[in-house]
């Protein structure tokens, strides 16, 4: 008889924590737990949010009266670890120590593994992450930034774009590992990856590529250095200016593309200019990655929440359709990807790595 696999999936976002329960590959329960922005703002470090997010998760599980003793494993979205490999990792105390004390950034997903391991220990089951945010497959030439003190890092929507890349390949009757794709995740942050034969060879992260609803993207270096050295801002405020309060939020006071599009339709010239600039910069990043692959691109795939915008998609399509066919697979498939990845591990089709901090250097 085939092994029964029941998985609890935990995926925190800025002001929500998504949870799902998959039983033998079928999603039986799902819930997006909302957290007041005022509650989130109380914590300077993302890891410190874990207790109140965990309480919300456990209250929902109690509400639906789910028998946790039947779980096979708990699966968490990978947080702000230093560079790691793609695929699965067993969550352990060493990983949690890094996430709490030496993360490379402050992102809500950092809380996922912390919550997962605490719950898993009490249930005597394993906890995993899969295709973490900092999974690194970049080619050596793509790591060079121009300043030895600041190498380019792989960071972005690795989990969703790999999952959508596989979906797109399946639509074509091809294998993901056979194609060269430019995967564009359009969300609060916009990350754009060059997926060469199943490997993310290069990526324009939401810190260096286009600005987006909440991110400032790549900034003129001397101008930004002057701001940083002005003495007017703390590191925390500067970080917020580029991650969370940058992009559309900084210019227009909202991170909601629907609100921006409404302003554009109402004749707001500033909104129209900023909106067009975001699309313009996104297209430039796509073109740059196409050049990095010598123009040998099989498809440009748009995904993420903003890919539901017909206006944005059409404007972007017009700019990049000369590169390759443009496909739109809107939304996020992170929960499904986490469940599918760990199901493969539990069935013996893939192996999970055990996290060791110093062994991951240069992953």
C-alpha positions as CSV (number, residue, x, y, z in Angstrom):
1,X,0.0,0.0,0.0
2,X,1.4,3.4,-1.0
3,X,2.6,5.7,1.8
4,X,0.0,8.3,3.0
5,X,1.5,11.7,2.9
6,X,0.0,14.6,4.9
7,X,1.8,17.9,4.8
8,X,1.3,21.2,6.6
9,X,2.6,24.1,4.5
10,X,3.6,27.5,6.0
11,X,4.3,30.5,3.8
12,X,4.5,33.9,5.6
13,X,4.2,37.2,3.6
14,X,4.5,40.8,4.7
15,X,1.1,41.0,6.5
16,X,-0.3,37.5,6.1
17,X,0.7,33.9,6.7
18,X,-0.7,31.4,4.2
19,X,-1.2,27.8,5.4
20,X,-2.4,24.7,3.5
21,X,-2.8,21.1,4.4
22,X,-2.1,18.6,1.5
23,X,-3.2,15.0,1.8
24,X,-1.7,12.8,-0.8
25,X,-1.1,15.7,-3.2
26,X,-4.6,17.2,-2.7
27,X,-5.1,20.5,-0.9
28,X,-7.7,19.8,1.8
29,X,-7.5,23.1,3.7
30,X,-6.1,26.5,3.0
31,X,-6.2,29.8,4.8
32,X,-4.5,33.2,4.5
33,X,-4.2,34.5,8.0
34,X,-4.1,38.3,8.1
35,X,-1.8,40.3,10.5
36,X,-2.4,44.0,11.3
37,X,0.3,46.1,9.8
38,X,0.6,47.8,13.3
39,X,1.5,44.4,14.8
40,X,4.1,43.6,12.2
41,X,5.6,47.1,12.5
42,X,6.4,46.4,16.2
43,X,9.3,44.2,15.3
44,X,12.6,45.4,13.8
45,X,13.7,41.9,12.9
46,X,11.6,39.5,10.8
47,X,12.5,36.5,13.0
48,X,10.9,38.2,16.0
49,X,7.5,37.9,14.4
50,X,7.5,34.1,14.7
51,X,5.6,33.9,18.0
52,X,2.5,35.8,16.9
53,X,2.4,34.2,13.5
54,X,2.7,30.7,15.0
55,X,-0.1,31.5,17.4
56,X,-2.3,32.4,14.5
57,X,-1.4,29.2,12.7
58,X,-2.1,27.0,15.7
59,X,-5.4,28.8,16.4
60,X,-6.6,28.1,12.9
61,X,-5.6,24.4,13.1
62,X,-7.5,24.2,16.4
63,X,-10.5,25.9,14.8
64,X,-10.7,23.3,12.1
65,X,-10.0,20.6,14.6
66,X,-7.3,19.0,12.5
67,X,-5.6,15.9,13.9
68,X,-1.9,17.1,13.8
69,X,-0.7,13.6,15.0
70,X,-1.4,12.4,11.4
71,X,0.9,14.8,9.8
72,X,3.9,13.3,7.9
73,X,6.0,16.6,7.8
74,X,5.8,20.3,8.0
75,X,7.0,22.3,5.0
76,X,8.1,26.0,5.2
77,X,9.0,28.6,2.7
78,X,12.8,29.2,2.8
79,X,13.7,32.5,4.4
80,X,16.7,34.9,4.3
81,X,19.5,32.3,4.5
82,X,22.9,32.9,3.0
83,X,23.2,31.3,-0.5
84,X,21.9,27.7,-0.5
85,X,21.3,25.0,-3.1
86,X,18.0,24.5,-4.9
87,X,15.8,21.6,-3.8
88,X,15.0,20.4,-0.3
89,X,16.6,20.9,3.1
90,X,15.9,19.4,6.4
91,X,15.2,22.3,8.9
92,X,17.4,22.0,11.9
93,X,18.7,24.1,14.8
94,X,21.7,25.3,12.9
95,X,19.4,26.7,10.2
96,X,17.2,28.4,12.8
97,X,20.3,30.0,14.4
98,X,21.3,31.5,11.1
99,X,17.8,32.8,10.4
100,X,17.5,34.4,13.9
101,X,21.0,35.8,14.2
102,X,22.7,36.0,10.7
103,X,20.1,36.4,8.0
104,X,21.1,38.2,4.9
105,X,17.9,40.2,4.9
106,X,14.6,40.9,6.7
107,X,11.8,39.1,5.1
108,X,8.7,37.6,6.7
109,X,9.4,34.2,5.1
110,X,12.3,33.9,7.7
111,X,9.6,33.0,10.3
112,X,8.4,30.0,8.4
113,X,11.2,27.6,9.3
114,X,11.2,28.8,12.9
115,X,7.6,28.0,13.3
116,X,7.9,24.7,11.4
117,X,10.7,23.3,13.4
118,X,9.1,24.2,16.7
119,X,5.9,22.5,15.8
120,X,7.6,19.5,14.1
121,X,9.7,18.8,17.2
122,X,6.6,18.6,19.4
123,X,5.0,16.3,16.8
124,X,8.2,14.2,16.3
125,X,8.1,14.7,12.6
126,X,10.6,16.4,10.2
127,X,10.4,19.9,8.9
128,X,11.7,21.0,5.4
129,X,12.2,24.0,3.1
130,X,12.2,23.7,-0.7
131,X,13.7,26.0,-3.4
132,X,14.5,28.7,-0.8
133,X,14.4,32.4,-1.6
134,X,18.2,32.5,-1.8
135,X,18.7,29.2,-3.7
136,X,21.8,29.9,-5.9
137,X,22.5,28.4,-9.4
138,X,24.1,31.5,-10.9
139,X,27.0,31.2,-13.4
140,X,30.4,32.6,-12.2
141,X,30.3,35.4,-14.8
142,X,26.9,36.6,-13.5
143,X,28.2,37.1,-9.9
144,X,30.5,40.0,-10.7
145,X,29.0,43.3,-9.7
146,X,31.8,45.8,-10.4
147,X,32.6,46.2,-6.7
148,X,34.4,43.3,-4.9
149,X,32.8,44.3,-1.6
150,X,29.3,43.7,-3.0
151,X,29.0,40.5,-5.1
152,X,25.8,39.9,-6.9
153,X,23.6,37.4,-5.1
154,X,20.8,35.1,-6.2
155,X,17.6,36.2,-4.4
156,X,14.0,36.3,-5.5
157,X,11.0,34.3,-6.3
158,X,12.9,31.1,-6.9
159,X,10.1,28.7,-5.7
160,X,7.3,30.2,-7.8
161,X,9.3,30.8,-11.0
162,X,10.7,27.3,-11.1
163,X,7.3,25.8,-10.5
164,X,5.7,28.0,-13.3
165,X,8.6,27.2,-15.6
166,X,7.8,23.6,-15.3
167,X,4.1,24.3,-15.9
168,X,5.0,26.3,-19.1
169,X,7.2,23.5,-20.4
170,X,4.5,21.0,-19.8
171,X,2.1,23.2,-21.9
172,X,4.6,23.0,-24.7
173,X,5.0,19.2,-24.4
174,X,8.7,19.9,-23.5
175,X,10.8,19.4,-20.4
176,X,11.8,22.5,-18.3
177,X,15.4,21.3,-18.5
178,X,15.3,21.6,-22.3
179,X,14.3,25.3,-22.5
180,X,15.8,28.8,-22.1
181,X,13.2,30.9,-20.4
182,X,13.0,34.4,-18.9
183,X,10.7,34.1,-15.9
184,X,9.2,37.4,-14.7
185,X,7.6,37.4,-11.2
186,X,5.4,40.4,-10.9
187,X,4.5,41.1,-7.3
188,X,5.3,43.5,-4.5
189,X,8.8,42.9,-5.7
190,X,9.7,42.1,-9.2
191,X,12.4,39.5,-9.9
192,X,13.4,38.4,-13.3
193,X,15.4,35.2,-13.9
194,X,17.2,33.6,-16.8
195,X,16.4,29.9,-16.6
196,X,18.8,28.1,-18.9
197,X,18.1,24.4,-19.3
198,X,16.5,24.1,-15.8
199,X,19.1,26.2,-14.0
200,X,18.7,29.9,-12.9
201,X,21.9,31.1,-14.5
202,X,21.3,34.8,-13.8
203,X,18.7,36.9,-12.0
204,X,17.8,40.5,-11.8
205,X,16.7,40.7,-8.1
206,X,14.2,43.2,-6.7
207,X,17.2,45.0,-5.2
208,X,19.0,45.7,-8.5
209,X,16.5,45.5,-11.4
210,X,13.3,47.4,-12.0
211,X,11.5,49.2,-9.2
212,X,8.2,47.6,-8.3
213,X,5.1,48.3,-6.1
214,X,7.2,48.1,-2.9
215,X,10.9,48.1,-4.0
216,X,13.2,50.8,-5.2
217,X,15.2,48.5,-7.5
218,X,18.6,49.5,-8.7
219,X,19.5,53.0,-7.8
220,X,22.2,55.4,-9.1
221,X,25.1,54.4,-6.9
222,X,26.7,57.8,-6.1
223,X,23.3,59.5,-5.4
224,X,22.3,56.6,-3.1
225,X,25.7,56.8,-1.4
226,X,25.1,60.5,-0.6
227,X,21.8,59.6,1.0
228,X,23.3,56.8,3.1
229,X,26.2,59.1,4.3
230,X,24.0,62.1,5.0
231,X,23.5,61.1,8.6
232,X,19.8,61.7,8.4
233,X,18.7,58.1,8.3
234,X,19.3,54.9,10.3
235,X,20.1,51.7,8.5
236,X,16.6,50.5,9.3
237,X,15.0,53.5,7.7
238,X,17.2,53.3,4.6
239,X,16.4,49.6,4.3
240,X,12.7,50.4,4.4
241,X,13.1,53.1,1.7
242,X,14.3,50.4,-0.7
243,X,12.3,47.4,0.5
244,X,8.8,48.0,1.6
245,X,8.4,51.7,1.0
246,X,10.1,52.1,-2.4
247,X,8.8,52.1,-5.9
248,X,5.1,52.9,-6.5
249,X,4.7,53.3,-2.7
250,X,7.3,56.0,-2.6
251,X,6.1,57.9,-5.6
252,X,2.3,57.4,-5.4
253,X,1.6,56.4,-1.8
254,X,0.2,52.9,-2.7
255,X,1.5,49.5,-3.5
256,X,-1.8,48.5,-5.2
257,X,-1.4,48.4,-9.0
258,X,-5.2,48.5,-9.3
259,X,-5.3,51.9,-7.5
260,X,-2.5,53.2,-9.8
261,X,-4.3,52.0,-12.9
262,X,-7.5,53.7,-11.7
263,X,-5.5,57.0,-11.3
264,X,-4.1,56.5,-14.8
265,X,-7.6,56.1,-16.2
266,X,-8.7,59.2,-14.4
267,X,-6.0,61.2,-16.2
268,X,-3.4,61.5,-13.4
269,X,-0.2,62.3,-15.4
270,X,2.2,61.6,-12.6
271,X,0.7,58.2,-12.0
272,X,0.8,57.5,-15.7
273,X,4.5,58.4,-15.9
274,X,5.5,56.3,-12.8
275,X,3.4,53.3,-14.0
276,X,5.0,53.5,-17.5
277,X,8.5,53.8,-16.0
278,X,8.0,50.5,-14.0
279,X,7.0,48.7,-17.2
280,X,9.8,50.3,-19.1
281,X,12.4,49.2,-16.6
282,X,11.0,45.7,-16.4
283,X,11.3,45.4,-20.2
284,X,14.9,46.6,-20.0
285,X,15.7,43.9,-17.5
286,X,14.1,41.2,-19.7
287,X,16.1,42.5,-22.7
288,X,19.3,42.4,-20.8
289,X,18.8,38.8,-19.7
290,X,17.9,37.8,-23.3
291,X,21.3,39.3,-24.4
292,X,23.0,37.3,-21.7
293,X,21.6,34.1,-23.3
294,X,22.8,35.3,-26.8
295,X,19.1,35.9,-27.7
296,X,18.4,32.1,-27.6
297,X,15.1,32.4,-25.6
298,X,12.2,29.9,-25.9
299,X,9.7,32.0,-24.0
300,X,9.1,35.0,-21.7
301,X,6.8,33.9,-18.9
302,X,4.9,36.4,-16.8
303,X,3.7,35.3,-13.4
304,X,2.9,36.6,-9.9
305,X,-0.1,38.6,-8.7
306,X,0.3,41.6,-11.0
307,X,0.3,39.3,-14.0
308,X,-3.5,39.5,-13.6
309,X,-3.4,43.1,-14.8
310,X,-4.4,43.1,-18.5
311,X,-3.2,46.6,-18.9
312,X,0.3,45.9,-17.6
313,X,0.6,42.6,-19.4
314,X,-0.3,44.2,-22.7
315,X,2.1,47.1,-22.4
316,X,4.9,44.8,-21.4
317,X,4.1,42.2,-24.1
318,X,4.4,44.9,-26.8
319,X,7.9,45.8,-25.5
320,X,9.4,42.3,-25.3
321,X,7.5,40.1,-27.8
322,X,10.3,40.5,-30.3
323,X,12.5,38.4,-28.0
324,X,10.3,35.3,-27.8
325,X,6.6,34.3,-27.3
326,X,5.2,35.8,-24.2
327,X,3.1,33.6,-21.9
328,X,1.0,34.7,-18.9
329,X,0.5,32.3,-16.0
330,X,-0.8,34.7,-13.3
331,X,-0.8,34.2,-9.6
332,X,1.5,32.2,-7.3
333,X,1.9,28.5,-7.0
334,X,4.2,28.4,-4.0
335,X,2.0,26.2,-1.8
336,X,1.6,23.6,-4.6
337,X,5.4,23.7,-5.3
338,X,6.3,23.2,-1.7
339,X,3.9,20.3,-1.3
340,X,5.1,18.7,-4.6
341,X,8.8,19.1,-3.8
342,X,8.6,17.5,-0.4
343,X,6.3,14.8,-1.6
344,X,9.0,13.8,-4.1
345,X,11.5,13.7,-1.2
346,X,9.2,11.5,1.0
347,X,8.7,9.1,-1.9
348,X,12.5,8.8,-2.4
349,X,12.5,10.6,-5.8
350,X,14.7,13.4,-4.5
351,X,17.1,13.7,-1.5
352,X,16.9,16.5,1.1
353,X,20.1,18.1,2.2
354,X,20.8,18.6,5.9
355,X,21.7,22.3,6.5
356,X,25.2,23.0,7.7
357,X,26.1,26.7,7.7
358,X,29.7,26.6,6.7
359,X,29.2,23.8,4.1
360,X,26.8,26.2,2.3
361,X,29.4,28.9,1.7
362,X,29.7,29.3,-2.1
363,X,26.6,27.1,-2.7
